[in-house]
């Protein structure tokens, strides 16, 4: 009697948490929480808790419990299928994070004489034409 009460309370609490999670529009997580919450309820309904001590009886509640366990399994499998489909879309789109447009854009352009001298004085001594030579080459390459 105590085990059934505890399992039912755990199931009710889990379904409440799933409802709150669904309200926050995290449906995949809410479905998974609901599946976990239905497992103890299904175990109680099938008599698996008492099964260690008594034989399995054929009764409507027992078979309804098997139905609840089947529903929990179905919810687990559907969330896994959705996750696989989502990860497949991300992999087809090019991975988790989009590639950087200019990965070296934050590095300063120091020019040819950057290795000699120290600090900002070496950067100021580089001619202005060297700073724009890369840009001019790209523009010429594209015919602009």
Protein Blocks (a to p, Z undefined) as FASTA:
>chain_A
ZZmmmmmmmmmmmmmmmmmmmmnopaklmmmmmmmmmmmmmmmmnommmmmmmccdddfk
lmmmmmmmmmmmmmmmmmmmmmmmmmmmmmmnnpjbdcdfblmlmpccebjmlmgoehjl
lmmmpcfklmmmmmmmmmmmnoZZ
